[in-house]
Structure formats: C-alpha cells, structure tokens
Amino acid sequence: MTPEEKKSAVKTSRIMRTARKTKGWTQVEFSKMLGVSQSALSKLESGILIPSVHQWFEFCNFAEIPTDSHIGGYLDRLQELKFLEKVEVENFKVKKEYLVDAASSARSMAPMIQWLYSNLGELKSRKLLKEMGVDSDYFVDLSHQINFRFFVDLLDLMKKKGLLKKQGLESLAELSAGKSSHGSLFSRYQSSDDAVTLLQSVFDKAPFYELNFDYRIEDAGSSKVQFSVTPQEHILANKALKFAEISDQLPGYRAGYFNQMLSGILAKSSKEHSNAIVCIDQNPNRSLFEMKLA
C-alpha cells in the first residue's frame, strides 16, 4: 500500500469495527454476510486489507451507514444529547464509571482523542485508551455518550505519562478547526463569515456536543465580543465527575478550542480571525471570555 492507501485503510477499518459492534455482530457472523472468510474480515478491520468497492457498498448496506463514512473516518447520527443517568453499552468495552451521569459526547472529546492519534500514533493511542478501560472505537461514533469524568481522567493520565510537558493544555484543542471534530455540523459553520455569527452557531449546536455547560454571548459590540460559559448544576453537585479538580484549567483549554476553531474556519472565508480569545474572569461558577474585534 502507498502511504495514502494506508491512511485510508486505517479510517475504513475503524468504521468497519465500530459499525459491526454497533449492530452487535461477531466477526464470524458478519464475514458470512459479506461472503468473505473470518480471517479476511479480520484483516479488513485491522487495516491490512482494503475492501473492494463491491465489499464496501455491501458492508454499508448491511450496517446502514453512509458510503462516504470512510472519508472522514467517523460515524455521525447527528443526535442531540439527552442527560443519561446510565448509558447502556453492549458491544463496546467501556468502564462503568464513565457511563453514569453522561452528558458529554464523543464529538466533544474529538479534538483531544485526535491529538492522541496525531502525537502517539494509532497503536499507542488505542493502548492508552484501553488502559483507561475504554474501547477506542467507541469514539468513532460522534453521538456516543460518556461523562465528564473521562475527560478529567484522560488529562490526568496524559500528564502522568509526560505527554504535555512541552505543550500546554491549549494544544489539545489544536485540531478543533477540523471537520472530524464536528462531523456533519462542520459544513454549517463554514457559512459563517464573522466571529460572532460563528460563535452563536456553535453555541446553538452545543446540545450535539455536551450538556454540561451553558454557552452565552454576553456582549457583541463593534469593538469586542464577550461570552460566558456556566457549568450546569449536575456537574457542580456531582463530585464523582471531578469538575472541581479541573475547573481552573478549563478556561485555558476552552480558549484554545475556540481560538483554533474560529481562526481555522474563518481563515477560509473572506474575513480572517486574528484576535485571540482570552479568559478575563474565571471562577468555578462561570468563566467570561473576550475577543477584541478589528
């Protein structure tokens, strides 16, 4: 395989594993449906082989997924979240403590997960997530829900392993401007040609990402825009979610997230975003951010 073919094979293998698990099929069962050996399916799901056009279309038909899913390497059912006291997961191994009081989605975790793959590679990233008790394929479906505790624990593990020694927390959001961090919502953001419109569009779509915080534009004048981020009561009251342990670090990550997103998306339009977003007031109950406008 060429380098490009290998990248494509990895994306396709993630989709195949995730879609099969979602349907609850074993490799033996699904190999019979596709008319291939279990060994061949295993190689397809490992990225060693690339499915033929016929096999891919057959697979997408059986799995009921879009045929272009392999391009982005993710599945997007585009579902708004509902607060779940317990997520029922049958075919993905996910630590039980990450499935209670779940108000975050794989979409909200996407920049952080992609940072891992970009910096550690496929095998090491999957190994690290497995160490946490989470099947890496769980994050291929952007609508899968998980709780805020996972974000805190993943950050702690990355720090212990020295992955953030040279790079700050803001660097974890460097891929937030990419399509794979937003899925089907990305094209809607691209129609925005100014920062305020884009921010409001993202805030309106917040329920597709998570239900832990309220995002609100407080001031949208000619010289600056200010917005607030307020944690919901459930995340403040639930000590098991560990919000208090990381609340002072979140403004840095969030500023990096929106800085990268705005600059990356608006740079492709007629107006470039060049004014950095900074946190001007922060406490556990609310953070206020500001961006000066040219």
Secondary structure in CASP SS format (residue, H / E / C, confidence):
PFRMAT SS
TARGET T0000
AUTHOR 0000-0000-0000
METHOD secondary structure of the structure
MODEL  1
M C 1.00
T C 1.00
P H 1.00
E H 1.00
E H 1.00
K H 1.00
K H 1.00
S H 1.00
A H 1.00
V H 1.00
K H 1.00
T H 1.00
S H 1.00
R H 1.00
I H 1.00
M H 1.00
R H 1.00
T H 1.00
A H 1.00
R H 1.00
K H 1.00
T H 1.00
K H 1.00
G C 1.00
W C 1.00
T C 1.00
Q H 1.00
V H 1.00
E H 1.00
F H 1.00
S H 1.00
K H 1.00
M H 1.00
L H 1.00
G C 1.00
V C 1.00
S C 1.00
Q H 1.00
S H 1.00
A H 1.00
L H 1.00
S H 1.00
K H 1.00
L H 1.00
E H 1.00
S C 1.00
G C 1.00
I C 1.00
L C 1.00
I C 1.00
P C 1.00
S C 1.00
V H 1.00
H H 1.00
Q H 1.00
W H 1.00
F H 1.00
E H 1.00
F H 1.00
C H 1.00
N H 1.00
F H 1.00
A H 1.00
E C 1.00
I C 1.00
P C 1.00
T C 1.00
D C 1.00
S H 1.00
H H 1.00
I H 1.00
G H 1.00
G C 1.00
Y C 1.00
L E 1.00
D C 1.00
R C 1.00
L C 1.00
Q C 1.00
E C 1.00
L C 1.00
K C 1.00
F C 1.00
L E 1.00
E E 1.00
K E 1.00
V C 1.00
E C 1.00
V C 1.00
E C 1.00
N C 1.00
F C 1.00
K C 1.00
V E 1.00
K C 1.00
K H 1.00
E H 1.00
Y H 1.00
L C 1.00
V E 1.00
D E 1.00
A E 1.00
A C 1.00
S E 1.00
S E 1.00
A H 1.00
R H 1.00
S H 1.00
M H 1.00
A H 1.00
P H 1.00
M H 1.00
I H 1.00
Q H 1.00
W H 1.00
L H 1.00
Y H 1.00
S H 1.00
N H 1.00
L H 1.00
G C 1.00
E H 1.00
L H 1.00
K H 1.00
S H 1.00
R H 1.00
K H 1.00
L H 1.00
L H 1.00
K H 1.00
E H 1.00
M C 1.00
G C 1.00
V E 1.00
D C 1.00
S H 1.00
D H 1.00
Y H 1.00
F H 1.00
V C 1.00
D E 1.00
L C 1.00
S C 1.00
H C 1.00
Q E 1.00
I E 1.00
N C 1.00
F H 1.00
R H 1.00
F H 1.00
F H 1.00
V H 1.00
D H 1.00
L H 1.00
L H 1.00
D H 1.00
L H 1.00
M H 1.00
K H 1.00
K H 1.00
K C 1.00
G C 1.00
L C 1.00
L C 1.00
K C 1.00
K C 1.00
Q C 1.00
G C 1.00
L H 1.00
E H 1.00
S H 1.00
L H 1.00
A H 1.00
E C 1.00
L C 1.00
S C 1.00
A C 1.00
G C 1.00
K H 1.00
S H 1.00
S H 1.00
H C 1.00
G H 1.00
S H 1.00
L H 1.00
F H 1.00
S H 1.00
R H 1.00
Y H 1.00
Q C 1.00
S C 1.00
S C 1.00
D C 1.00
D C 1.00
A H 1.00
V H 1.00
T H 1.00
L H 1.00
L H 1.00
Q H 1.00
S H 1.00
V H 1.00
F H 1.00
D H 1.00
K C 1.00
A H 1.00
P H 1.00
F H 1.00
Y C 1.00
E E 1.00
L C 1.00
N C 1.00
F E 1.00
D E 1.00
Y E 1.00
R E 1.00
I E 1.00
E E 1.00
D E 1.00
A E 1.00
G C 1.00
S C 1.00
S C 1.00
K E 1.00
V E 1.00
Q E 1.00
F E 1.00
S E 1.00
V E 1.00
T E 1.00
P E 1.00
Q C 1.00
E H 1.00
H H 1.00
I H 1.00
L H 1.00
A H 1.00
N C 1.00
K H 1.00
A H 1.00
L H 1.00
K C 1.00
F H 1.00
A H 1.00
E H 1.00
I C 1.00
S C 1.00
D C 1.00
Q C 1.00
L H 1.00
P H 1.00
G H 1.00
Y H 1.00
R H 1.00
A H 1.00
G H 1.00
Y H 1.00
F H 1.00
N H 1.00
Q H 1.00
M H 1.00
L H 1.00
S H 1.00
G H 1.00
I H 1.00
L H 1.00
A C 1.00
K C 1.00
S C 1.00
S C 1.00
K C 1.00
E C 1.00
H C 1.00
S C 1.00
N C 1.00
A C 1.00
I C 1.00
V E 1.00
C E 1.00
I E 1.00
D E 1.00
Q E 1.00
N E 1.00
P C 1.00
N C 1.00
R E 1.00
S E 1.00
L E 1.00
F E 1.00
E E 1.00
M E 1.00
K E 1.00
L C 1.00
A C 1.00
END
